[in-house]
Amino acid sequence: MKVMKFGGTSVGTPQRMKEVTNLVTKSGEPVFVVLSAMSGTTNSLVEISDYLYKKNADGANEVINRLESKYMKHIDELFTKDDAKQTTRDFLKDEFNYLRSFTKDIFTSFEEKAIVAQGEMMSTNMVVNYMKEQGIKAVLLNALDFMRTDKNAEPDPVYIKEKLGAIMQENEGQQVYITQGFICRNAYGEVDNLQRGGSDYTASLIGAALNAEEIQIWTDIDGMHNNDPRVVDKTQPVHQLQFEEAAELAYFGAKILHPTCVQPAKYAGIPVRLLNTMDPDAKGTTISNQTEYGKIKAVAAKDNIIAIKIKSSRMLLATGFLRKVFEIFESYQTPIDMVCTSEVGVSMSIDNSTHLGEIVDELKKYGTVTVDTGMCIICVVGDLDWSNIGFETRVMDALKNIPVRMISYGGSNYNISFLIKEEDKKRALQSLSDNLFN
């Protein structure tokens, strides 16, 4: 069985829902489908929550009414039979009345998560009702019945596999199994969400639980490109990536995928394909445990980086120095992207400035601190094992006219990273494309 995940733009209009139905049923084989909320819906639900936090019930009701009107218009565009229209209309009325019920009570983050979950509830119900109208054997499985996180807010794969397996047995013989992405219950039974990776994470977890043949993530672009198409000319889709290559690209700026969301698929050895709903015949990108040796695959960039340098003559032969430095960042829950060390200092980069002032104050206990803002990390990904003679030279030669603040090489066999000024980003990315790919 294949798992197919469709994002918000892929189910953003009634016409798109019809196209998704055609894609899902094209092979005639049973499939498991994960759907996001219709594009724009989650933003409206967050806006409703914001009004409710501010105790502005009128503002919340105005957004609810506007969203309800939009959805009711979709019914006539999506369905042709009166009974399907009425079933969906009744469901949506109940949904929007449920949203209105929050304007009468105390509002906390628990209620907000319940509200935000309704976008996926609405999109999945609409699509399964449409499929049934078309005579397709489809069943809706509520993600809240099997998708759960543990006390550390991490997915509970044992629970998911056990519960989902039992639900699938109860619903044998269907052509399409549909569920909601993003949403789950936490360890205490409350409505929650997967946060990082959202619906992609749901698809990966379900694929691992079902030991799926492959996991397909359908978006509105044809896979991961070898550079940022918004910045660089003549980019091309990368047809094959190793899981760690994909994770590096995702972490350093390739927005099509979250770096953690494919981990369940990686550990289960299930390939993930990134495909385009606007061009279903495009090859897309396949991510697997297979490595294409001897190739540089792609480039990504991460903006809004801050470089911090601590210079200390006391560092020489001082055991525990780095531990003390890293503990400061840990105490403020600020991850470090890059690290470079020497006998007299250490340089690091971060992408979160929330506690920058406090971090710098504490670092000054151990040496002279300098801070550079407005920086950018350029990440080059591929088979960059140190035994591949000359690969790092090719990359560095492409940046010979770009001032480089830091270089990180050797921490991974798949990545070389450079810290440069944001103002040099476009020139650096274009030069890398020209020298490595074109």
Disulfide bonds with the S-S distance in Angstrom:
none
